[in-house]
Amino acid sequence: MKNLRLKAARAAMDLSQQQLADAVGVSRQTINAIEKGDYNPTIKLCVAICRTLGKTLDELFWE
């Protein structure tokens, strides 16, 4: 399932996929795959993304 909440939160902070990827230490392709629903990130990566975007795990990754 696509992660539109992640994409919206990233866009709200005016970050590109590359900028978010650089901030959390992964490739742009990883961020793209998470947003498309093709990759299930580790909890460590989820936490890093949440911290970068100022969101909770619930807000970005749980339905």
N, C-alpha and C positions, 0 to 999 in steps of 0.2 A: 504494500500500500504506500502511496506517495506520502511524503512528509511535508505537507503544505505549511504546517505550523513553523517548521524549521526555516523553510524558504521565506516565509513572511517575516519572521523575526530577524533573519539576516538582512532582508531588504529594508526593514524598518530602521536598522542601524546603518544603512547605506554601505554595506560590506559586499564585495564581490565574493564568489565562491573561492577564488584564489586567496583573498585577504583572510577569510575565515580559516581556510586550510592552513595558511602560514601561521596564524595565531594559535592553532591547536596542534600543529606539527604533523599534518597529514597532507596528501596530495589533493589538488583540486578535484581530480576524478573521484576520490573517496567522498568528498562533500556532495558532488553531483549524484553519485550512486545512492547515498543516504537519502537525499531529497527525492530521488526517483523511486525509492523503495526497493532498490536492487541490492542493498547491503545493510546488514544489521550490525551496527557499531557496538564495540565493547562498552561496558559501563564506564570505564575510564575515559573513553573518548566522548561518551554522552555527557559526562560531568564537565569535561574540558569545554565542550561546545556550550553547555548551559552557562558556565562561568563567563565565557567570552561574550555571550549574548545577554547576560543578566536575566536569565529565565530559570525556572525550576525544571527538574526532570519531568514532572507531571505536565507542565505546560508544553513541552516540546516532544516528549517521546511516549507518553501513555494516553490512551484514549479515555 
